Amino acid sequence: MAESKFIKERVMKALERVRPYLQSDGGDIELIEVADDMSVKVKLTGACHGCPYSMQTLKAGVEQAIMKEVPEIKRVISV
């Protein structure tokens, strides 16, 4: 349990690093869950929700930032 809390804290730290870029475009991101299978579920909000580039942002920006900070994470999913 302590390990999963530590991973969640590291994921939050990575999200805090990408959040200013999303906010500069009128969007934001919410952490929904760090699942047992080491996948991260996030929700893009504001201008990012429904944007044609949201999947590119998720994969090229958010996923890379999280996986760099927390190599244990296998994938990032938008919900």
GROMACS elastic network, one bead per residue, 0.5 to 0.9 nm:
[ bonds ]
;  ai    aj funct       b0    kb
    1     4     6  0.52614   500
    1     5     6  0.63709   500
    1     6     6  0.87240   500
    2     5     6  0.50930   500
    2     6     6  0.62200   500
    2     7     6  0.87091   500
    3     6     6  0.50903   500
    3     7     6  0.62674   500
    3     8     6  0.86797   500
    4     7     6  0.50126   500
    4     8     6  0.61295   500
    4     9     6  0.86082   500
    4    34     6  0.79980   500
    4    36     6  0.83255   500
    5     8     6  0.50737   500
    5     9     6  0.62261   500
    5    10     6  0.87127   500
    6     9     6  0.51281   500
    6    10     6  0.63401   500
    6    11     6  0.87298   500
    7    10     6  0.50945   500
    7    11     6  0.62006   500
    7    12     6  0.86420   500
    7    34     6  0.80879   500
    7    70     6  0.70827   500
    7    72     6  0.83120   500
    7    73     6  0.86986   500
    8    11     6  0.50190   500
    8    12     6  0.61721   500
    8    13     6  0.86202   500
    8    33     6  0.83325   500
    8    34     6  0.64033   500
    9    12     6  0.50708   500
    9    13     6  0.62483   500
    9    14     6  0.87880   500
   10    14     6  0.63602   500
   10    15     6  0.87149   500
   10    66     6  0.81846   500
   10    69     6  0.67797   500
   10    70     6  0.64257   500
   11    14     6  0.51129   500
   11    15     6  0.62617   500
   11    16     6  0.86869   500
   11    31     6  0.84460   500
   11    34     6  0.83520   500
   11    40     6  0.83490   500
   11    65     6  0.89359   500
   11    66     6  0.58689   500
   11    67     6  0.85515   500
   11    69     6  0.72053   500
   11    70     6  0.65811   500
   11    73     6  0.88367   500
   12    15     6  0.50025   500
   12    16     6  0.61901   500
   12    17     6  0.87965   500
   12    31     6  0.73846   500
   12    66     6  0.85673   500
   13    16     6  0.51133   500
   13    17     6  0.66229   500
   13    66     6  0.85324   500
   13    69     6  0.81264   500
   14    17     6  0.52018   500
   14    18     6  0.67935   500
   14    19     6  0.87662   500
   14    62     6  0.81871   500
   14    65     6  0.59174   500
   14    66     6  0.52691   500
   14    67     6  0.86342   500
   14    68     6  0.83776   500
   14    69     6  0.61194   500
   14    70     6  0.81699   500
   15    18     6  0.52761   500
   15    19     6  0.58799   500
   15    29     6  0.76537   500
   15    30     6  0.84801   500
   15    31     6  0.81144   500
   15    62     6  0.71525   500
   15    65     6  0.75388   500
   15    66     6  0.69836   500
   16    19     6  0.51332   500
   16    20     6  0.74812   500
   17    20     6  0.69132   500
   17    21     6  0.82987   500
   17    65     6  0.78929   500
   18    21     6  0.55854   500
   18    22     6  0.66663   500
   18    23     6  0.88710   500
   18    29     6  0.88957   500
   18    61     6  0.73461   500
   18    62     6  0.66321   500
   18    65     6  0.73058   500
   19    22     6  0.51525   500
   19    23     6  0.60352   500
   19    24     6  0.85576   500
   19    27     6  0.84210   500
   19    28     6  0.61403   500
   19    29     6  0.67529   500
   19    62     6  0.89689   500
   20    24     6  0.60229   500
   20    25     6  0.88246   500
   20    28     6  0.81833   500
   21    24     6  0.51950   500
   21    25     6  0.68779   500
   21    27     6  0.85243   500
   21    28     6  0.86214   500
   22    25     6  0.54416   500
   22    26     6  0.65858   500
   22    28     6  0.52981   500
   22    29     6  0.75635   500
   22    44     6  0.89836   500
   22    47     6  0.86224   500
   22    48     6  0.73114   500
   22    57     6  0.88011   500
   23    28     6  0.53943   500
   23    29     6  0.87498   500
   23    46     6  0.85895   500
   23    47     6  0.87136   500
   23    48     6  0.89448   500
   24    27     6  0.72401   500
   24    28     6  0.89586   500
   25    28     6  0.86318   500
   25    47     6  0.69266   500
   25    48     6  0.77751   500
   26    45     6  0.88480   500
   26    46     6  0.61115   500
   26    47     6  0.51001   500
   26    48     6  0.72126   500
   27    44     6  0.71827   500
   27    45     6  0.55758   500
   27    49     6  0.74089   500
   28    43     6  0.84624   500
   28    44     6  0.59233   500
   28    45     6  0.50982   500
   28    46     6  0.60575   500
   28    47     6  0.77842   500
   28    48     6  0.67549   500
   28    49     6  0.85873   500
   29    42     6  0.67249   500
   29    43     6  0.56195   500
   29    45     6  0.57050   500
   29    46     6  0.84717   500
   29    48     6  0.82474   500
   30    41     6  0.87107   500
   30    42     6  0.54992   500
   30    43     6  0.50691   500
   30    44     6  0.64859   500
   30    45     6  0.74332   500
   31    34     6  0.80234   500
   31    40     6  0.77223   500
   31    41     6  0.63794   500
   31    43     6  0.65560   500
   32    40     6  0.76810   500
   32    41     6  0.52736   500
   32    42     6  0.50893   500
   32    43     6  0.67356   500
   32    79     6  0.81742   500
   33    39     6  0.82295   500
   33    40     6  0.58467   500
   33    41     6  0.50800   500
   33    42     6  0.70357   500
   34    37     6  0.82730   500
   34    38     6  0.63960   500
   34    39     6  0.59494   500
   34    41     6  0.63667   500
   34    42     6  0.89484   500
   34    73     6  0.86799   500
   35    38     6  0.54036   500
   35    39     6  0.53939   500
   35    40     6  0.62500   500
   35    41     6  0.76823   500
   36    39     6  0.73326   500
   37    40     6  0.88816   500
   37    73     6  0.84460   500
   37    74     6  0.78477   500
   38    72     6  0.67252   500
   38    74     6  0.55916   500
   38    75     6  0.72610   500
   39    73     6  0.58504   500
   39    74     6  0.55174   500
   39    76     6  0.57205   500
   39    77     6  0.71799   500
   40    63     6  0.88825   500
   40    66     6  0.88804   500
   40    73     6  0.71547   500
   40    74     6  0.80656   500
   40    75     6  0.63020   500
   40    77     6  0.60554   500
   40    78     6  0.85110   500
   41    75     6  0.86825   500
   41    76     6  0.59354   500
   41    78     6  0.58159   500
   41    79     6  0.63566   500
   42    76     6  0.72461   500
   42    77     6  0.62038   500
   42    78     6  0.50751   500
   42    79     6  0.60659   500
   43    49     6  0.79282   500
   43    77     6  0.83989   500
   43    78     6  0.54747   500
   43    79     6  0.54119   500
   44    47     6  0.83914   500
   44    48     6  0.55727   500
   44    49     6  0.51217   500
   44    50     6  0.83632   500
   44    54     6  0.77627   500
   44    58     6  0.84385   500
   44    78     6  0.70710   500
   44    79     6  0.80946   500
   45    48     6  0.54646   500
   45    50     6  0.84908   500
   46    49     6  0.56366   500
   46    50     6  0.87834   500
   47    50     6  0.73971   500
   47    51     6  0.65999   500
   48    51     6  0.52039   500
   48    52     6  0.85968   500
   48    53     6  0.80205   500
   48    54     6  0.59043   500
   48    57     6  0.86093   500
   49    52     6  0.89486   500
   49    54     6  0.69925   500
   50    53     6  0.83447   500
   50    54     6  0.67686   500
   51    54     6  0.51549   500
   51    55     6  0.84234   500
   52    55     6  0.75384   500
   52    56     6  0.84965   500
   53    56     6  0.52419   500
   53    57     6  0.61251   500
   53    58     6  0.85794   500
   54    58     6  0.60007   500
   54    59     6  0.86273   500
   55    59     6  0.61006   500
   55    60     6  0.82894   500
   55    78     6  0.81772   500
   56    59     6  0.52554   500
   56    60     6  0.56309   500
   56    61     6  0.75441   500
   57    60     6  0.54245   500
   57    61     6  0.51040   500
   57    62     6  0.65089   500
   57    63     6  0.85032   500
   58    61     6  0.56420   500
   58    63     6  0.58950   500
   58    64     6  0.84960   500
   58    76     6  0.76392   500
   58    77     6  0.80917   500
   58    78     6  0.75395   500
   59    62     6  0.60775   500
   59    64     6  0.67082   500
   59    76     6  0.76079   500
   59    77     6  0.89552   500
   60    63     6  0.63874   500
   60    64     6  0.59607   500
   60    65     6  0.84335   500
   61    64     6  0.55514   500
   61    65     6  0.61375   500
   61    66     6  0.86946   500
   62    65     6  0.52057   500
   62    66     6  0.61733   500
   62    67     6  0.85703   500
   62    76     6  0.79190   500
   63    66     6  0.52028   500
   63    67     6  0.60014   500
   63    68     6  0.84093   500
   63    75     6  0.69636   500
   63    76     6  0.55773   500
   63    77     6  0.86139   500
   64    67     6  0.51761   500
   64    68     6  0.59432   500
   64    69     6  0.85409   500
   65    68     6  0.52320   500
   65    69     6  0.62874   500
   65    70     6  0.84699   500
   66    69     6  0.51972   500
   66    70     6  0.57371   500
   66    71     6  0.77523   500
   66    73     6  0.75156   500
   66    76     6  0.82353   500
   67    72     6  0.72786   500
   67    73     6  0.58398   500
   67    74     6  0.75736   500
   67    75     6  0.79448   500
   67    76     6  0.87659   500
   68    71     6  0.58324   500
   70    73     6  0.59278   500
   71    74     6  0.76839   500
   73    76     6  0.78777   500
